[in-house]
Amino acid sequence: MTPFQAGGAGSDAREGGTRHAASGGRMAFVESPTEARNPRTLDIDTLSTAEVLRRIADEDALVPAAVAAAVPELARAVDLAVGALRGGGRLHYFGSGTSGRIAAQDAAELPPTFGVEPELVVAHHAGGVGALLRATEGVEDDEAQGARDAAEVTGADLAVGLAASGRTPYVAGALRTAARAGAPTVLLTANPAAELGRSVDVLVALDTGPEVLAGSTRMKAGSAQKMALNAFSTAVMIRLGRTYSNLMVAMNATNAKLRGRAVTMLAQASGAGLDACADVLERSGGDTRVALVSLLAEVPVEAAAEAVGAAGGSVRAALRRLVEP
């Protein structure tokens, strides 16, 4: 299993709003706020460079409020993910284009940041790895490939689809297949009225409105998805006990910077000196959680390691095991 799954191109899948052009190609008329013309940027091509950037910055300033408004739905999605991962399931992301790249980045960053196994969070991108590096727009229309990529989803998992427009056929095919397998489903979109949103368990609608350039969803919609997915996955890891306070104690310290960060975290959390923390970390085999429990509970690293293992990796739960009768 790898964190990226290949998708294919070409499909006969049809959906509402799709028509055939005279040249034989298909056209999809998307109804979404992101496709509307923004009345605040109608003259953007006549402005100075500085003013163009100010208009873009003004629009970007609207993104945090859109994400904040979706917190109740994001919380429901987090709880579903925590339940799936605690129950032995996995978290699957499905997306294409900007949405898919954001999902792939999130999945790739979770293992080193929170020490989780790479196969627990899997990003499926329409068109596969090649489409991550070079835009391959047609693959997003392949609903059948989305269904094939979701064939490995089980009822123990959670499937999260990312689609700024809310209509991406690849994502639709994946979420429908996941739902048939019994998995709960989540749609993260910038289109509150997305038809696909009516068939998922949780609709996270990030209403960022019209883009600076009509339809350019790599702008506000993409920024909102990145913010929301950062918050989602970070909250999942916190709820799973992969942090202690606001410290990333489960991270993999695989380079000099991260090893230095681990020692600094131990000092911040325990009040011990840097040299003492470095010594305990070395005796703990580089496991920051074991070192921290050893320092805070004042027990040998062997006892700390046993407690951390019995607590499923949670520092707070390990400390409770050691200090409570």
N, C-alpha and C positions, 0 to 999 in steps of 0.2 A: 504494500500500500504506500502510495506517495501522496503528498499534500495537494498535488495537482492532477486532475483527471482530464484526459483528452476528450474533446467534443468534436463533432464532425460538421461538415457543411452540406448545404443542399437539403431541401425538404419540400414535400408537397403539402405540409400542414397549412391549413387555412384558418382565418379568424375573422371576426367581424371587423368591418372597416377596411378590408383588403380588396383591391381591385387590380385588374390586369391592364397595363398600359398598352398603347397601340404597338409598341416595340416588342411586346411579349413579356416584359418584366412585370413584377407585381408592385403595387403601391399600397402602403398602409397609411391611412389618415388617422393620426394620433390625437385624441382629445385629452389634453393635459395642460395644466397651468404653465408648464415649462415650454410649451410650444407657442404660447401667446406672445405678441409683441409687447415689449416693456415700454410703457408711456414715458418712463423717466430716462430712456436712452435712445429715443427716436433720432436725436441729432448727434449721436456719438461719433459718427464718422466725419463730423465737421469741427471737432474740438481739438484743442492742443493736446500734446502727449500727457501733460500733467493733469489736465481735466478729464481725459479718458480714464486715467488711473484713479482719479477721485471718484468718478461715477462707479467704477468697478468696486472700489473699496466701500462705497455707500451701500451697494447691493450686498456685498459680502457681510456687512454688519448686520444684516437681517437673519443670517443663518443661525446664530446661537439661540435666538428666540424660537425659531421653528423647531429646533431640536428639543428645547426645554418644554415646549408644548406637548411633545410626544412622550414625555417621561412615563406617564401611566402605562402606555402600551409597551414601551421599552422594558419596564419593570416586569410585566407579564412575560415577555419574551425571555428575560433573564431567568426568571423562575423556571420556565420550561427547560431552558438549557441546563440549569443546575440540576434539575430533576433527572434529565437524560444522562448527564455525565456521572452523577452519583449512582445511577442505576446500571452503569456499565455500558451505556450507549455512547454515541458520538454526535458531534455537531458538524453538519454539512452546510456549506455556503454554495449557492448557485448564482452566477451572474455572467454578464458579457460586457465588453467594452470597459468604460471607466468603472462601472459598478463591480464588474468581475475582478478588475485589477485591485480595487480597494479591498475586496474580500480576500484575494490571494495574499496581499500584504499583511492583513490582519492574521490570517492563519499561519503565515511564515514567522511572524514575530512572537506569537504566544509561547512556543516551546522555550526559546532562550530567556524570555522575560519572566515566565512563571514556572518553568521546569516541567511542563506537561509533555507527554509523549506526542510526537508529531502526528500520529495517526488518529488522535482524538478529535482534532479540528481539521476538516478536509475542505479545501476550496476547489470547486469544479468550475472551470471557465469555458464558455462556449468557444470552440476552436482549439482548445488545449493550450499547452505552453507556448506554442508559436504565436497565438493570438494575444498573449500577454505582452509580447515584445513588439509586435507589428499589428496595427489595426486590421481586422478582417471582419468587416461589418456584416457580411451576409450570414455569418454563422449564427447570429442571434435569432434568425428566423427559423432555426431548425428545432421545432418542438419535439420531434422524434428523438433527436440526440439528447435533449434534456431528459427525456424519459429514460433513455438508455443509461445516461450518467447517474441517474437516481435509482437505478435498479438495485444497487447495493444498500440502499437505505432500508432500515428495519423499523419496526414499531418501537424499538427502544431508543431511537435517535431523534434528533430535532433537525428539521430542514428549514434553512433561512434563504429566501430568494431576495436578490437585490435587483431592482429594476426602476430606474428613475421615472420612466414613463408609466410603469405599472402594467405594461402589455407585452413585454418581451416573450416571444413564443418559447425560446429555450428555457427560460425560467418557469413559464407556465407548465410546460411538459414535465419539468423536474418536480415541481411542487405537487402536481396532480398525482404523479407516480408515488411520491413519498406519502401522500395522504392515503392512497390505496393500500400502502404497506402498513398503515396504522400509525405513522409518525405524525406528531403535531407539526404544523407549518406556520411560518412567519413570512410576511412580505414587508420589505423595507423599500419605500417608494416616495417620490416627490409628488405623486398624484393621489390626492385624497379620495377621488372618485373612481379609482382604478377598478375595473370589473373583476380582475383577479383577486382583489382584496376581499370580495364577498365570499370567496371559497377557502380562505385560510383561517387558522385559529386566531392569529393576532395580526392586525394590520397596523404597521408603524408608518404613519403618513407624515412626512416632513414637508410641510406646505411652504416652500421657499418662493412660490410665485414665478412670474416670468423671468427668464434669464436676461442678462445684459444683451446677449445676442440670442434671438429666438431659437430655441431648440438645442442650445449648446449646454447640455447637462453635465459637462465636465466642470462647469462653473459652480453656481450655488448649490445645485442638486448634488453634485459630486462632493462638495465640501461638507454638506449636511450629512451625507451618507458616511463619510469618513468620521465625522464627529460622533455620530450615533453609534457606529460600529465600534469605535474606540471605547465609548462609554459602556456599550453592551458587553463586550468581551472582558473589559477590565472589571466590571461589576460581577460577571460570572466568576472570574478568578478570585475576587475578594470573597464572594459567598462560598466558594469551595475551600477557603482557608489557605490560599496560596500566597497570602500576605500576612504580615504582622504589623498592626497599626497601619501606617501608610508607607511601609517599607517592603520592597520586593525581595523578601527573604528566600523565595524559592527559585530565584533566577539561576541560570547556569553561568558560573564565573569562568568563562572560557578564554579570556584574554586579560592582559595586565590591568586595563582600565576597570574591568568588572571585578577582578580580584581585589583591587583597591577599594572599589565601591562596597564590596562585601564586608571588608574590614571596617570601613567607615560606618556602615549600617550597624554592625555589632557594637561599635563604640557608642553610637547615638542611642541605641536601644537599651544598652546595659550600663553605660557610664564607665565602663572599663577603659583602660588605656589602649592605644593602637597596638602596641607590641603584644600586650596580653591577648587582645582579640585575634591578632594574626597567629599567635601560638595555638589558641584553642581551635581556630579554623583549620589549621594544618592537622591537628590531632583528630579533628572531626572528618578528615578526608575531603575537605573542601565543601562540606554540606553546611550552608549558612544556618539552616534551621536547627540542626543538631548543635552547632556551636552556640547559637543564641539560647537554646533551652539549657544547655550546660551552664552558661554564664548566669542566666536569670534565676534558675533553680538551684544553682551552686551544687551541681551533681557532676560526677565523671561523665565524659563524653559517651561511654558505653551505655550508661543508664539513660542519657539524653537520647541516644539513637534508638534505643528500645521504645521509649515513650513516643518519639516522633513517628516511628513506624506503626505503633499501635493506634495512634491518633490519626492515621491516614495522611500524615504530612502537615497537619495543622499545629502551629506553634502554641496557640492558645489552648487547644485541646490537650496537647502534650503537657503543658504546664499544669493544667487542672489535674491531670492524672498523677503528677508528682507531688503537688502541694495539698491536694484534698485527701482526707482520710478515706 
